Amino acid sequence: MEISPDGKKPADRQRLNLSQLEDLHWHQFCVTWSGFSGVIQYYFDGKNILSAINRQRGELQGGGSLAVGDTRMRITGFDVWDRVLTRQEIAQNLKKCDAGKGNVVQWHQAFKYFRKNKKMYSIPSACEPPSSN
C-alpha cells in the first residue's frame, strides 16, 4: 500500500507493508491528520504503525478527490471526521463492527459517491474485530 500524505510523486511516498490485509479477516485501518501540526498517524487494528509530518497545514480545501479501496479487498466502512480521533476512540471503534459514525462523511453516504468497481453486497457482514493480542 502506498500513501502520499503530501501529494508528492510516488518516489517520495511512504510505503506500508500491510500483507496482513490478505488474510481474509476484518481489519481496521485508520489515518489521522492534524491541520494544525501536520502530524499524520497511521493505525492498523488499533496500533500506531507509522507517523509522518506533512508540511501542509490548515484546512483541506473542497473540490478534490480521494481514492479509497483496492481491487482485492472489500471495504465495509468508511467515515470522515472533522477532527483527529484520539487513540482511545480508535481503540474503542476497533471493538465493534459498526464503528463510530463520521461527522463529515458516513459510510452509508460515501458509498453513493464511489465511481469505479462499485458493488453492493447484501449478505450479512462477516466482520469480526481482530483479537487484541
N, C-alpha and C positions, 0 to 999 in steps of 0.2 A: 504494500500500500504506500503510495507516495502522497505526501502532504505538502502543500505550498502555502504556508501561512501568510506570506507577504507578497504573493503573486509573482515571484521570481520564476525564471526558466527552470526546467527540470534539473539541470546540473546543480542548482542551488537548493533543491528541495531536501527536506528531512525524509528519510526512508524508515518506515516502521515494518518490522517483520511480524506480521500477525497471522502466521500459518495456523495458529490455534483456531482461527475462524473456520477452517476447513474440516473441523471435527463433527459437523452437522448438529451441533448443540447451540442453544440460545446463548448469546453473549451481549454484553452491554459495551458500547463504545461511546465515549463522551469526550467532547472537546470544549474547553472554556477559553475565552479570550477577554481580557480586560482592556477596554479602550483607554483607560487611564494610565496603566503601567505598561501595556503592550505584552504582558505575560500571557503565554498560551500554555495550557496544561492539557495533556492527552491522558485519558484514563481508559483502561481495558479491564472489564469485570471489577470495577471499583478501585483498581490500583493505579496510581500515577506511574505511567511508563515513560513519559518524555515531557520535558519542559523546554520552552523556547521563548525568545524575545522577538517581538515584531516591532520594527521601527515605526510602523504606522500607529498613530494614536487617534483618539477621538471617536466619533460615531461612524458606523457604517452608512454609506450613502445608498439610497434605494436605486433600483433600476438595473442591478447586476443579475448574475445568475449563480447558481450553486449546483455543483454536480454531486449527487448522492447515489451511492449504490455501486454494485458490481454485478456483472452478469452471472457470477457463480453463487451469489448469495441472495437470500430473501430478507428484505427489511420488514420488520413487523412494528416499527415505531420510529417516529422522527418528530422531535419537538424543539422549539427555539424559545429561549427566554431573553429578556432584555437586561439581564444581569448575570454575573458569574455565580453559578451554583457553588455552594460550599462542598467540601469533601464529605461532610455528613449527609447532605442532601443527595449527593451522587450515590453514596453507600446505601442510603435508605431506598432510593429508586431501584437499586440492584436487587432488592429483596422481593420485588413484585413485578409481574409481567406487565401490568397496567401501570407503568411508572407515572411520575408526576406529569402534569399537562403543562406544556409551554404557554407562556402568556403572550407570545408574539405569533407563533405558529404551533398548531397542534396536529398530530398525525392525521386525524380524520379530515382536516382542512388541507394538509400538504399533499395528500395523495392525488387530488384532482389537478394539481399543477405539474405533476410528473409528465414528461413528454415521451420518453423512449422506453420501450420494453415494459410498459405498464401492465401489470397483471393483478387481478384481484382474486384472492383465494378465499373461498367461503368455508373451508374446513376449519375446525377449531385449531387454535394455536397450540403448538407443541412446546410452547415457551415454558421452560423450567429454569429458574435462576441458577447460575453456576454455584457450585459448593464453595464455601468460604474456607479454603484450606490455608 
